[in-house]
Amino acid sequence: MGKVESSPDAYKFSEHYLPWHAHITALTVAPEARRSGIAKILTDQLEVAADAENAWFVDLFVRSSNHRAIALYRNLGYSVFRVVKDYYGDHATDPSRASEDAFDMRKPMKRDKDRQHIRDDGETHMVDPEDVW
């Protein structure tokens, strides 16, 4: 599931403001259908819609422990923009930990010719969940 959105205009001067962009809300493929290209087809469709709507980028949140998903998104052209500390209220791989970080990953669209809405060093940029709208 995906959508195209932006932060409210009242927040335009905040460092956390999000301009017009597409967001992958959820992407789940059944285990028996993985590695068949379905995830690429679905993300491609959202990227086509994002370009048609003149969006700056497509973004998504993924657990920092979900190495398979991170590898998939990197292969599709996404990179880490920032790390959201303790974004998930549980930890997928370590039950002794109460929370888990998320990677906010982005892929620039045609509108972002200068790549101003992505970073090469996103894993060093930490934010708190309340900074993400």
SULVEN-V27204 format. One line per field, one symbol per residue. phi: phi as a letter, one per 40 degrees, with the letter a starting at -180 (. if undefined). Layout:
phi=???
This chain:
phi=.aabaacddcbdcccbdbcdabbccaabbddcbcgbgcccdccdcccccccccfccabbabbcccccccccdcccchcbccabccfcccbbcbbccccaacbccbbbcbdccccfcbbbcbdccbbbcdccbb
